[in-house]
Amino acid sequence: MKYIAKSIAVLLLSCASISAFSEEKPMNMQQGKSSDKGMMQMSEEMKDKMARDQQQYILQVDDLSDRIQDETNADKKQALMDEQLQIIKDHQEKKRQMKKQMMQKHHQKMMNKKSNMKM
């Protein structure tokens, strides 16, 4: 019986210390995330420019969709569809390039942090 009581006491103390440790760790992780998040935020001008660019893209694609629907000549319809497809491809490529730049900046930042830790 003494061994069971001691085992239960050790188990309870272990659980208490683990729960106390686990409560501290997420707080530290949240602090790290919030500081990184501040660095990646865009200025209001950049957000506005991106929204206007997106709006322009949507208007172009919608305008071409309407013109495609109204067109009866098959050759002209195909030309409009090709134009719309090219606009979509250009937009996707622009987004890929922006993402690639962001990833390169992030990679460079991580490499700088890593080299600073070694010093």
Protein Blocks (a to p, Z undefined) as FASTA:
>chain_A
ZZmmmmmmmmmmmmmmmmmmmmmmmmmmmmmmmmmmmmmpccfklmmmmmmmmmmmmmmm
mmmmmmmmmpmblklmmmmmmmmmmmmmmmmmmmmmmmmmmmmmmmmmmmmmmmmmmZZ
